Amino acid sequence: MPKIIIKNNNLEDQENNFFSIKNNTIILKKSEEYVIEYIACQKIELEIKVAPKVLAKLFIISTDNNLEVKNHYLLDKNSELILFKFYYNYSTKEVTTVDLNGTQAFFSSGFSSISRGNEEYHIIVNHNAKSVTSKIINKCIGLDKSSIILDINSNLEKGNIDCTMDQTSRILTLGEVNATIIPNMFIDENSVEAKHGSVIGGFQEDEIFYLMSRGIPYEEARNLLIKGFIFSNLVVDMEKRAQILSIIQNIRGE
Amino acid sequence: MKLEIKDLTVEVENKIILDHFNLEIEPGTIHAVMGPNGVGKSTLSRVIMGDSHYQVLKGDIFFEDESILKLPVDERSRKGIFLAMQSPMEIDGVTNQDFLRTAISQKNQERVGLYQFIQDCEKATEELKMNKDLIHRSLNVGFSGGEKKKNEVLQIKLLHPSLIILDELDSGLDVDSLRIVCQNLQDYMKENPDTSILIITHYRMILDYLKPDYVHIIANKKIVKTGDYHLISDVEKNGYSKYLKLEEDRENA
C-alpha cells in the first residue's frame, strides 16, 4: 500500500510507479490503495490529481494536530477516487475542493471524526462535466464543549446533464456541542439525481435500550454505538482500525 | 426461574396502562398473554425488562424472589431475563458478531474466545436455518422481518436466559420460519427445563407449537381471565368482547 507521510507540514518531491509528488501536487497514477498521514502538521495545502481511467482509494488520517488544510482534488475522464478520512485533532479548519472535470468521473468520500475542539469543514464539489458522480458522507462525533461546522456545497451548471450527487451528514453530540450542518446544492440543470440528508443529535434511546436488554452495560453500549458510527463510514486495514479503536476506547463525553 | 408481578400499576405520559396487575410465572412453565390492541401487553414486557419510559407507581416485580424494580436493564438481562422484541432495533455499523460477543462476554463476565464463539454461532445459525453471513452484517440492518426474528432467537440460544419474553415473535415470520423458531425454542426448553416463557401474541399458530400451560386475557389494564390452552379456541371463536364486558360489569358492581 503506497504511503505518503507529511511531517511538520513538509512534503518532499518524489516519483515512483504509483505516484509522483512535485510542489505539493500529488498525482495518483495507478489503481491502488493509498494512505496519507499528517504528522505534527499545522498547515497543509495539497493538489491531488487522479489520472484518467485510474480507480484510486485513498485513506487520510490525522490525529493530535491543530490543523489547517486546503486540499484540491481533480478528477479526469473516467477516473475514480474513493476517499476515506479519519480525524482526531485538537482543532481543524479544512477547505476541500473537488473538481470533477471529465465525464464519468466518480468521487466518494467517507469522513469520520471525533472532535474535541473547534472544527470547521468547507466542502465544495464542482460537477464540471456530464455524467459525473459525487457521494459525500460525513459522520462527526462532538465531545464535551466542542464546535463543529459542516458546510457542504455541491455545484452543477447548466448543460452538465446526468450527474448524480449525494450528501449525507450526521453529527453525534456527546456533550454541550455546538453543531451546525449547512447542506447546499446549487443546481442549474434539470437532468440530475440529487439527494441530501442531515442529522444532529445524541444516541437514540431505543438503541441503548436494545443493547442493554442483552446485558451490555450503558458505557459498553455507548462504546459499541460510537464504534459503529465511526466504522460504518470507513474501510480501513487492521492496523488503522486498531489505531482508531484505541482512540474510541479512551474518549469520554456526555 | 420464578417471576412474580404483584399489584403493579404502571403509567406512561400520565396515562395508566397497567392497574393493580398480578401475574406469577413458575419455573418451567409457559404462559401466553392475549388481548385486544392497546391493552398493555407490550408495556408489560418492557416494564419487566426495565424500560425507563414507563413509570411504576405501585407494586413490585420479583425475579428469583428478589425485587428487580431498581435494577437497570442490563442487570435484569444478566440475571436471565430476555425480551425478544416485536421490532428489533436496526443499528448501523455495529456488527452482529461484535454485538453478540460483547453481550455473551458481559453475561459470562469473561471475554468469550473467538473460536468458541464461532463454533456456537455456527451451530445455532444452522439450527435456525439462518444465513451465516448475517453474523458479519450490521445488527438487523437490511434483515428481512423473518431474519430479524430469527436473530432474536439466535441471541436466546447464545445468551441462555431463564425467562424468555416473546413480544409478538410471530409477526413478520412466515409459516416455515415460525415452525423453525418454535422448534428451536422447544429444544431450548428441553435442554433448560427451568426456563419459563411468556408469549405475547394475537395468533393461535405460535401457541399450537409452544403449547402454553396458562393463557391469560388482558383487558382494561389487568388480567381478566386465566385458563388453559382451551381458552385460545374460545377467544378465536368469540373474540374479546365478552371479557371486556365482564371486566366492565365487575367495575360497575
Interface residues (C-beta under 8 A of the other chain):
Chain A: E205 D206 E207 F209 Y210 L211 M212 S213 R214 G215 I216 P217 Y218 E220 A221 L224 L225 K227 G228 F229 I230 F231 S232 N233
Chain B: M49 G50 D51 H53 P72 V73 D74 R76 S77 R78 F82 L83 M85 P88 M89 I91 D92 G93 V94 T95 D98 F99 T102 A103 Q106 K107 S138 Q155 L159
